[in-house]
């Protein structure tokens, strides 16, 4: 059984783009592969944060995993920061990373544009920590969207550099490309991907009330004309069609046919109903889940994750020269 690893950082607000682009795919993967799903709280330190907000947000992401159907009976759910080997391997892999290459990463260029002198080492080394996340568990498959392929290529490169110079330790992971639902765009700007850290009007949060959903869809930008069709010159309505098709389990062509000649208003009204019906059961499951239940899952998940990661780091240390006969590891 192949091993899969994926994660979401507890920054911003989880939305339907996160569900269809990541979590929904995990529901299938957890039953077909040995799966580890992390709350990537270490990655949250690439932007300003408050300790209490980070703790609450991390717990909320784990709660959403569980409410959505990610089942600890079939997979491992854990907090990244509860497995100290992530940062230990980050430092070792940093010796194999090159600064110019990190500066060319799209994530860094977008975040640091015009303010590079004010950005942290954490932001620059984000892809190296991502490499540690994946290589620690010798994952063979990593679910990614097209915008993350560059990061995974760096992971593969760092693993190859280490294996070539120190001997085979790391498995070279392959991308598991997420296609349908991978790029849901913002409600306010169909040229930009829906973002957890964007303005609330740009996304449908998984915790939005029916009234909030109705208001956001009502104000969602549309294109000139009134045809409900997907075309390059109609990016806004094309995005809403994608959301509708995912929720209704229909093709975009089928949805287009349903609204032929009807215009935007009935389409938007029905889209609101679909979203509200989708969010209702999920929100009920989320609200019924206590903090202690979520913490128990995370504690058990961290125990399982540490056991896998410890063996990888032990082998890495031997190859690097950190472990000597008769001394062993500090633990």
C-alpha positions in Angstrom: 0.0 0.0 0.0 1.5 3.3 -1.0 1.8 6.1 1.5 0.2 9.5 1.0 0.9 12.7 2.9 -1.0 16.0 2.7 -1.5 19.0 4.9 -3.3 22.3 5.3 -1.8 25.2 7.3 -4.0 26.8 10.0 -3.9 30.2 8.5 -7.0 32.1 7.4 -10.4 30.5 7.0 -11.1 27.1 5.4 -13.5 27.4 2.5 -15.2 25.3 -0.2 -12.0 25.6 -2.4 -10.0 23.8 0.3 -12.7 21.2 0.6 -13.0 20.4 -3.1 -9.3 21.0 -3.8 -8.0 18.8 -0.9 -10.2 17.4 1.7 -12.7 15.7 -0.6 -9.9 13.9 -2.3 -8.5 12.7 1.1 -11.8 11.0 1.8 -11.1 8.6 -1.0 -7.3 8.3 -0.5 -7.7 7.3 3.2 -9.3 4.1 2.2 -7.0 3.2 -0.7 -3.6 4.2 0.8 -1.7 4.5 4.0 -2.5 8.2 4.6 -1.2 10.9 6.9 -2.9 14.2 7.1 -1.2 17.0 9.0 -2.3 20.3 10.4 0.8 22.3 9.2 1.1 24.7 12.1 4.8 25.2 11.6 4.1 26.7 8.2 1.8 29.3 9.9 4.9 31.1 11.2 5.7 32.4 7.7 3.2 35.3 8.5 2.5 37.3 11.6 0.5 35.3 14.2 -0.7 35.4 17.8 -0.2 32.3 20.0 -3.8 31.9 21.1 -5.1 32.4 17.6 -2.7 29.8 16.2 -3.7 27.2 18.9 -7.4 27.8 18.2 -7.0 27.7 14.5 -5.0 24.5 14.6 -7.7 22.8 16.6 -10.3 24.1 14.2 -8.6 22.7 11.2 -8.4 19.3 12.8 -12.1 19.5 13.8 -12.9 20.3 10.1 -11.0 17.3 9.0 -13.0 15.1 11.3 -16.4 16.7 10.5 -15.7 16.3 6.8 -15.2 12.5 7.2 -11.4 12.1 7.6 -11.5 9.1 9.8 -8.6 8.3 12.3 -9.6 4.6 12.0 -8.3 4.7 8.4 -5.5 7.4 8.6 -3.2 9.4 10.8 -4.2 13.0 11.7 -1.6 15.0 13.6 -0.2 18.4 14.4 3.0 19.1 12.6 4.6 20.9 15.6 4.0 17.8 17.8 6.6 15.8 15.7 9.9 17.6 16.4 11.7 15.7 13.6 10.1 18.1 11.0 12.4 20.9 12.1 15.4 18.6 12.7 15.2 17.3 9.1 14.5 20.9 7.8 18.0 21.9 9.0 19.7 18.9 7.4 17.9 19.4 4.1 18.8 23.1 4.2 22.4 22.1 3.5 21.2 20.7 0.2 19.1 23.7 -0.8 20.4 26.7 -2.7 19.3 30.2 -1.9 18.9 31.4 -5.5 16.6 28.5 -6.2 14.5 29.3 -3.1 14.3 32.9 -4.2 12.9 31.8 -7.5 10.0 29.9 -6.0 6.7 31.4 -7.0 5.3 31.3 -3.4 8.3 33.4 -2.2 8.3 35.8 -5.1 4.6 36.6 -4.6 4.7 37.0 -0.8 8.0 39.0 -0.8 7.3 41.2 -3.8 8.6 44.7 -3.1 9.4 43.9 0.6 12.1 41.2 0.5 14.2 42.9 3.1 11.3 42.6 5.6 10.5 38.9 5.0 11.6 36.1 7.3 13.9 33.2 6.8 10.8 31.1 7.5 9.1 32.3 4.3 12.2 31.6 2.2 12.7 28.2 3.7 9.0 27.2 3.5 9.7 24.8 0.6 12.5 23.1 2.5 10.2 22.5 5.5 7.6 21.1 3.0 10.3 18.8 1.8 11.0 17.6 5.4 7.2 17.1 5.9 7.1 14.7 2.9 10.4 13.0 3.1 10.1 12.2 6.8 7.3 9.8 6.1 8.7 8.4 2.9 5.5 9.3 1.1 5.3 8.0 -2.4 2.3 10.1 -3.4 1.6 13.8 -2.6 -1.8 15.3 -3.7 -1.0 18.7 -5.3 -2.7 21.2 -7.5 -0.8 22.7 -10.5 0.3 25.7 -8.4 2.2 23.3 -6.0 4.0 21.3 -8.5 7.1 23.6 -8.3 7.4 22.9 -4.6 7.2 19.2 -5.1 9.9 19.3 -7.8 12.1 20.9 -5.2 11.3 18.1 -2.7 12.3 15.6 -5.3 15.5 17.5 -6.1 16.5 17.7 -2.4 15.8 14.0 -1.9 17.9 13.1 -5.0 20.8 15.3 -3.9 20.8 13.7 -0.5 20.5 10.1 -1.8 23.2 10.7 -4.4 25.7 12.0 -1.9 24.9 10.0 1.2 23.2 6.8 0.0 19.5 5.9 -0.5 17.4 7.0 2.4 14.5 9.0 0.9 11.8 7.8 -1.3 11.3 10.2 -4.3 7.6 11.2 -4.1 5.4 11.5 -7.1 2.7 14.1 -7.5 -0.9 13.0 -7.4 -2.4 15.8 -9.4 -5.8 17.1 -8.3 -7.8 18.1 -11.3 -11.5 18.7 -10.9 -12.0 21.3 -8.1 -8.3 22.1 -7.8 -8.7 25.7 -8.7 -11.8 27.4 -7.5 -11.4 31.1 -8.0 -12.4 34.0 -5.8 -16.0 35.2 -5.8 -14.7 38.8 -6.1 -12.0 38.2 -8.6 -12.2 35.2 -11.0 -8.6 35.7 -12.0 -7.3 34.8 -8.5 -7.6 31.5 -6.7 -9.9 31.4 -3.7 -7.7 32.1 -0.7 -8.0 31.4 3.0 -6.4 34.7 3.7 -8.4 36.8 1.2 -11.3 39.1 2.1 -14.4 37.2 3.5 -16.4 38.3 0.4 -14.0 36.3 -1.8 -14.8 32.8 -0.4 -17.5 30.6 0.9 -16.3 29.6 4.3 -17.1 26.1 5.5 -18.6 27.8 8.6 -20.7 30.4 6.7 -24.3 30.7 7.7 -27.1 30.5 5.1 -27.6 34.3 5.2 -23.9 34.8 4.7 -23.8 32.4 1.7 -26.8 34.1 0.2 -25.2 37.5 0.5 -21.9 36.4 -0.9 -23.3 34.7 -3.9 -25.6 37.6 -4.6 -22.6 39.9 -4.7 -20.3 37.5 -6.5 -19.1 39.1 -9.7 -20.5 38.0 -13.0 -19.7 38.8 -16.6 -21.4 40.9 -19.2 -24.5 39.3 -20.7 -26.8 36.8 -19.0 -25.8 33.4 -20.5 -24.9 30.7 -18.0 -22.0 29.2 -20.0 -18.4 28.5 -19.5 -16.2 30.4 -21.9 -12.8 32.1 -21.7 -14.5 35.5 -21.9 -16.8 34.7 -19.0 -14.3 33.7 -16.2 -16.7 34.7 -13.3 -19.7 32.7 -14.4 -17.4 29.9 -15.4 -16.1 29.8 -11.8 -19.6 29.7 -10.4 -20.5 26.9 -12.9 -17.5 24.9 -11.6 -18.7 25.3 -8.0 -22.3 24.3 -9.0 -21.1 21.2 -10.9 -19.0 20.0 -8.0 -21.9 20.4 -5.5 -24.5 18.9 -7.8 -22.2 16.1 -9.1 -23.0 17.1 -12.6 -20.9 18.1 -15.6 -20.6 21.8 -16.4 -22.3 21.0 -19.7 -25.3 19.5 -17.9 -25.6 22.6 -15.7 -25.4 24.9 -18.7 -28.2 23.0 -20.3 -30.3 23.3 -17.1 -30.0 27.1 -17.2 -30.2 27.7 -21.0 -32.1 31.0 -21.5 -32.8 31.5 -17.8 -30.1 34.1 -16.9 -28.0 34.6 -13.8 -30.6 35.2 -11.1 -32.2 31.7 -11.0 -28.8 30.1 -11.4 -27.4 32.1 -8.4 -30.5 31.4 -6.3 -30.2 27.6 -6.9 -26.4 27.8 -6.3 -27.2 29.3 -2.8 -29.5 26.4 -2.0 -26.9 23.8 -3.1 -24.2 25.4 -0.9 -26.4 25.7 2.1 -27.5 22.0 1.7 -23.9 21.0 1.4 -22.7 22.9 4.5 -25.6 22.0 6.8 -24.6 18.4 7.7 -20.9 19.2 7.8 -21.6 22.1 10.3 -23.8 19.9 12.5 -21.0 17.3 12.7 -18.4 20.1 13.5 -20.6 21.7 16.1 -21.2 18.4 17.9 -17.4 17.7 18.2 -15.8 18.7 21.5 -12.3 20.0 21.9 -11.2 17.0 24.0 -12.3 14.6 21.3 -10.2 16.5 18.7 -7.2 16.6 21.0 -7.3 12.9 21.6 -7.2 12.2 17.9 -4.2 14.6 17.5 -2.3 13.0 20.4 -2.7 9.5 19.0 -1.9 10.8 15.5 1.3 12.5 16.7 2.4 9.2 18.4 2.0 7.3 15.2 3.7 10.0 13.1 6.6 10.2 15.5 7.3 6.5 15.2 7.6 6.7 11.4 9.6 9.9 11.4 12.0 8.8 14.1 13.3 5.9 12.0 13.8 8.2 8.9 15.8 10.7 11.0 17.9 8.0 12.6 19.0 6.8 9.2 19.6 10.4 8.0 21.7 11.1 11.1 23.8 8.0 10.4 24.5 9.1 6.9 25.3 12.7 7.9 27.6 11.7 10.7 25.6 12.7 13.8 25.4 9.3 15.3 28.5 7.5 16.5 28.9 3.9 17.7 28.4 3.7 21.4 26.7 7.0 21.7 23.4 6.7 19.8 20.7 9.3 19.7 19.9 11.6 22.7 16.6 9.7 23.2 
